[in-house]
């Protein structure tokens, strides 16, 4: 089985029914299939051969769906780019993946022009304009007849999705057709997606959660409404206008939604399900959501990019405030139908129920490895088990409860931030002798990037100076939102490592989880 089969089969069933709506633009199933096959032909004409990578830089749009199917249709692999990254990070990912072609919204042209000459492997940029039907992209589609599907194999690479790593540089998670199909099947089984589903894509399609939903929804034959970017007012209006039945949001988005002043001014009666994931969900936010939207069934998916991305699922029936199942709100659910999930100690030995260890996952959703990084792959996948870097325990009924994060990452607003990357930037400051970066609770972003800094003797530095320096070094969402300048050295362990758990403890005191 291969990804493009899902589009072809659904197009056979649904024909001229609407599949995509983005603003005033809409496409039928037959038209989407035709455009994807023509775009695939255009990509081949541009030099794409089997196994080549094609990147995409854009906001959410109908073209993202076409990219997601046209590239594997032509035999290639997708490389979605985070449009919030700076030019240096985009350059690194394009260089590391050796992408042959880049499809991009014309509004990113100035950014791309800044590094294009430094990318010899990139043979062409294909621009499209969401507001103008005349573009190189549209010419590729109109000028080439449909290409016969290349029908890639189950284990062929379907995409390389980059995720922030603890070493600072993004790592490319290599996902096969099997990986993404396994996730799509699991999502449909857990959530009951079908031809009556009207799904609103509000999370970024460059994220694993958003990208994987493209394949889930096309396979299930749903109607898809696309928001270019998340904004609560636009989301509420879209739900009312298009009679949306389900959507996926990260906790920060849900927090903003349930506190929005116009929440109850819109007709949300069509909305049946909100799924959430990508970062820890504070219990206060979830309880508020259940109170404000009592007719909506909430579900949770836990996982990571390397798992395509879901490994566990918490059903709607456990999202209750009272009764014997109320305690399940703190859980990230049970293993999805095709995953083995367990808790292991530092020697990878399985732990009994109730004991805290690391979550590891085995199954068809586990990535093939990190792109051109065998060392990181060997560290992450051992005996077929993907090590998540999350500390948790399992109860007697198979529910998993995350209590801490082993990996040195901060997840702020659904975005992964490498603590090491931020620390490396701060260490460039001459006044700094020690620093530690970690996540602390934040009302809106759920977790925010926080730094603790020790100065060298005779030097001084302010919070504002550290933040300003970081803003000049990296994308804004990675920069610390708060900095504490300390007089005393940071606590260290017997092996000389900074004890971030001790530094984090006061900020998370009294909370139901440490992440």
N, C-alpha and C positions, 0 to 999 in steps of 0.2 A: 504494500500500500504506500501511496505517496500523497503529499499535501494537495496537489492540484486536482486529484480525484474528488476532493470534497466540493470544490467549486463546480466541476463538471456535473457531478451527480445532482447537486442542488439546483443547478441551472436547468437540468432536464425536468426536474419536478416542478419548479416554480416559474420557469419561462419568462413571461412578460410582467410578472409581479415585481414590485419595487424591492430592491435589496439595499440601496444606499440613499441616504438623504444627508446633504451637508449644505446648510444654508438654503439657497434657492435651487441648488443642483440636486438632481436625483438620477439614479440609474436603475434599469431593470436587471434581472439576473442574466438574461440573454446578452444584454449590452455589456455588462461587466465581463462576462466570459469572452466575448468578442474583443473587447479592448485589451484584456490581458493577453490574449493570444497574439494580437497585432503588436502590442508593446514588446512581447517576447521576441517576435520576429525582428523588430527594430533593434533590440539589444544585441541580437546575434549579428545583425548587419553592422553594428558598431564594434564588433570584434569579440563579443562574449563567447567563451567556450565553456564546456562542462566543467564545473568546479570553481569557476571564477566568482569573485565576490563583487557585489554591487551594493553601494551604500546609499542611504537616504537621509537627507537633512531637510526637515520640514516641521510645521505644526501639524496637528491632526487634520486630515483632509481625505477626500475620496481617492486621491492619487495614492495614498498610503496603502489602501486595500489593493489597488492595481499593482503596485510595487511588490506587495507581499505574495502575490500569485504569479505575476509575469516573470519574476526572476527565477523561481524554481521551475516554471513552465519552460524557460529557456535552458535549464540545466544548471543555473547558478545558485549562489547562496546570498541571503540578505544580510546586510550589516546596518541596522538602524542606528542613527546617531542622535544622542541627546542634544536637543537644540538649545539647552541651557549651558552647554560647555563653552569654554573659551577657545580661541583659535589654536593655542598650543595643544590643548587636549584633543581637539578634533583632528589636528595634523597627526598627532601620535597614533590615534586609532586608525585613520586612513592608511598611514604608513605601515603600522603593525599588521593590519589585515591584508595589505597589498591589494586593496580594492581596485578593480580595473575601471569601473565606471561609478559615477556619483549622480544620482537624481536629486535635484534640489529645488526648493521654492526660490524664485528669483529674488525674494526679499533677503536671502542670505548671501547674495552674490558678493557684496563687499567683504564679508567675512572670508568667504572662499578664496577670493582674489588675493587675500593676504598671505596665503600659504600654498597656493596652487603650484607655483613654480618650483616648490621644494618637494613635490611628490611625483617622481619619475614613473612610478607604477600606475598612477592614475592617468588613463588615456583619454578621458573625456568627461565633461560635466553636461548633463542634460537638464536644462532649466524648464520649469513650468510656472505658470502664473495662475493662481486660483481665481483671480478676478478677470482673466483675459484668456479667451479660447485660442489665441494665436501664440504658439511657443514651439521650441524645439521638441518638447515632449509630445505635443499634439501632432506635430508633423511626423514623428516616428510612428505614431499610431495610424494616422491616415494614409501614409505612403507605403505601408507594408501589409501584404495579405496575411491572414491568420497563419500562425506556425503550428504545426502538429506538436502536441505535448511531448516533451522529451522523456517523460515518465521515469523520473529518477528512482533509484533504489531506496529501500527502507533505511539502510544505514548510510546513505549519502548525506553530506552536509546540507542542511536546509538554511541554516543561519548561524552567524557569530554575533552574540549579544554581549556587549562589554559591560562589566560591572566593576565598581570600585573595589580594590583589594587592600588587604592590610599592609602590603608592601608599598602602597602609594600609587603605582601605575595601574591603570585599568587593565583587567584581564579579559580576554575574549572567551566566553563560554561557547563551545562548539556544540550546537544542537542539530541532531539528525532529523530526518523526516519521521522516524519512529518516535523520537522524543516528543515532538510537537503533536503528533497524532495521538499518542498516549495521553498527553495532557488534555487535548481537545475532547477525547472520549470521556475522560474522568469528569471534566467540567460539565458536560452535557448530562451525564448520568446523575451527578450530584445535584445539579440545579434544575434539571428538567427542561432545558432549552428545546424549543420546537418551532414550527412554522407560525405559531401564534405569538411568539415572543417578539417584542419590540425593544431592542437593546440600545441603550444610550452609551456611546463611547465618550467618556469625559476624562479618563486618565490618559496620559501620553501614550501614543502608539509605539514610541521608541522603547518604552519600558517592557520588560518581559511580561508583566501582567496584562498590559494593554495589547502587546503584539500577539500573545497567545490567544486572547479573546477573539481576534480577527479570525483565526482558524476554527475556533470553537463555534462561533456564530455562523460562519459560512457553511460548516459541516452540518449544523442543525437547521439550516434554512431560515434563519431569522431575518427580520427587518432591522436595519442598522441605521441609527441616527448618530451623526458625528458632530461633536463640538470642537471647533478649532483649538480652544483652550478652556480650562476650567474657570468659570465665574458663576457664582451662585444664582444670580438673577437670570442669566442665560440658561442655566441648567433647569431651573424651575419652569421657565417659559417653554423650554423644549419638551419637558415631561407633559405639560398641559396640552401643547399644540399637537404633539405626535402620539399621544396616548402611550407613553413609554411604560413598559411593564417591569423592566429590570435594568440594573446598572451596577458597575463596580466603582467603588471609591476607596481612597486611602483614608485613614482616620482623620487626618487634618481636614480633608474635604468634608467629611461627615460632621466634624466639629463646627465648621463654618456654616454648613447647611442648616443644622438644627438650631443655631443661634441667629440665623438671618431674620431680620425684622419682617420680611415679606413671605416667610415660609408658608403661612396659612392663608395667603391671599390668592394662591394658585390652586387649581383643581388637580390634585395629585391622586385621585381615586383609582386611576389605571395602574399605579405603581404597586407591584406585588412583592418585589424582592430587591434588596440592596446587599450586595456582597462586598466584603472589605478585606484588606490585606496590605502587604508591602511594608508595614511597620506595626509596632505594638499598639493595641487599642486600649486607651485608658478606660477603666470601668465607669468613671463619671460620665465620659462622653457617650459610651454605649448605652448607659441607663437613660441618659437624656434623650438619645435617639429613639429608644423603645417607647418612651413616654410621649414624645412629640409626634411620632409616626406609628401609632398602635396597629394600623392596618397593614403595615409593611413587614414582611418576613426578612429578618437579617440572617446572613450566613457569613462564615469566615473561611478563608483559604490561607493556609500557611505554607511557605516554601521559600524559594530563592531562584534567581536566574538559572543557576546550575541544575535546577530540578524542573525546568521547562514550564512553569515554575512551581506547581503545587504538589505537596506531599500529604497534607492533612486537611480535613474539612470539618467544620463545626456546623451541624445542621440547624435549621431555623427553630426546631422544637426545643433546643437547649438555650435559646435566647429569651429567657423569661426572668422576671424580677422576683417571683415568689414560687414556692413549692419545692419539691425535692430536687428538681433539676436546676434551680437558680444558681448553684455553685459552679455550673458548667460555663458560665459567662467568662470565667478566668482562664478557660482552656482554649487551646488552638485547635481542638477537635481530635478526631480519630484518623487513622491512616486511610487515604483514598483507596479505592478497590484494587488498584494494581500496584500498590507500593507496600514494601516491607519497611517498617519504621521501628527503631528500637533505641534504647538508651545504653551508652557504653561508658566505661571508665577510661582513664588515660592510657591503658594498655589495650584498648578496644575490646574489653571483655564485657558481655552483656550484664546489666545491672538489674536487680529485682525491682518490682514495682515500689514506688515511693522514694527511691534513692535518686539523687540528682547526678546527672552525667551529661554527656553530649548527645544530641539528637543525630542519628545517622540514618540514611535512607538508601534502599536498594530497589531497583525496578526499571521499567522501560523509559521512565522520565529522566533518569540520571544522564547528564551530559556525557559526550564522548571524551571530553577533557578540555583543558585550556589551550587555546590556539598557540602553537609553537612554544609551549612552556611545559615541557615534560616534568620538570622538578615540581612546579606548583600542582600539576595534575596528580603526580604520585603522592603528594602530601594530602590532597583533598579526597582522592578516591583510593581506598585501600580495601582489597579483596571485594571490589564491587560496591562497597558502601561509601556513599557521599557524606563527608563530614561537614555539617552545617555551621559549626562554630557557635551554636546556641546551646546553652545549658538548660536542662529541663528535667522533669520527672514524669513518669506515666503512672496512672492510677490502675486499680484492679479491673476496670472496665475498658481499658485501652485509650483513655483520654490523656492527651499530653498537655503539660503546663510549663510554659517557658518562664524561667526565673532570672536569667542573666544572659549576657553575651560573652562568649569566649573570644571571638574574633574582635580585633581592635577597630571596630566600625561604629560610626554614629549614623542612625537613620533619622533624618530630619525631613518632615513633610513627604516621606516616601522615597527620598533620595539617599543613596549610600554615600557616606563621606569617610574617606580613609583618615584616621587619626594621624597616621604616620606622615601623610602628605602635608597636613596642616602643621604638624610639628616641624617638619623639615623647613617649611617656609618661615616659621617663627625663629628657628635657630639661625637664620641668616642675619638676624638683628644682633649687632655687636654687643648690646647690653645684656643679652640673655645667656645665662649659664645652664639653666635647666627649664624644661617645659613639659607639660602633659596635657593632651587634648582628649576629651571624652564628652559623652552626652549627658545632659541634665534635663529634668522635666521642663516642658514649655506648654503653655496653655493652648496655643494655636498649632505649632509645628510638632507637638507631642514630645519631641526631643530636640534640643538645640545644641549647637557646637559650643563647647566651653573650654577655655584654656586656663591653666594655672602656670604662672611664670615666676622663675627665680632669677634675679639679676646678679651680675658679677659685682664683686666688691668695688665700690666707687662709682658705680653706674646707677642710673634710675631710668624708668620707663613708665608710661601710663597705659591704661586700657585702650584709650583712643589711638595711641600710636601703634600698638600691636594690631588692632583691627584695621587701621588704615594701611599698614604694611601688607597685611594679608590680602586686602582688596586689590592691591596692585600685583599680587602674585597668582591669584586663582579666581575661579568663578565665585560669584557672591554667595551662593548657598553653602559653599564650603567654609566660608570665613567664620571665625568665632563671633557669636552674638554677645558674649560676655567674657571678661578676662579678670582674673584675680592675680595681682602682683604680690608675691609672698616674700617675707623676710627670711624664712627658714627654708632649708633644703626640702625637696620632695621626699616622701617616705620611700625607702627602697627595701627589697626583699633580701634574703640571705645570698641570693645569686646576683645581686646588684641591679635587679630590674625595678623600675618605678612601680609602686603598688597603686595602680589606678582604682582598684576596688575600694581601697581605703579613702582615696580622694573623692570618689563618687558617693560613698555611703551617706554623708550628711545631706546631700541633695535629694536622695531617694528615700530618706527616713520616713517611715509611716506609710509608704506606698505599697500597693499589692504586688508590685514587681520591680525589678531593678533595671529594666529597659523599657 
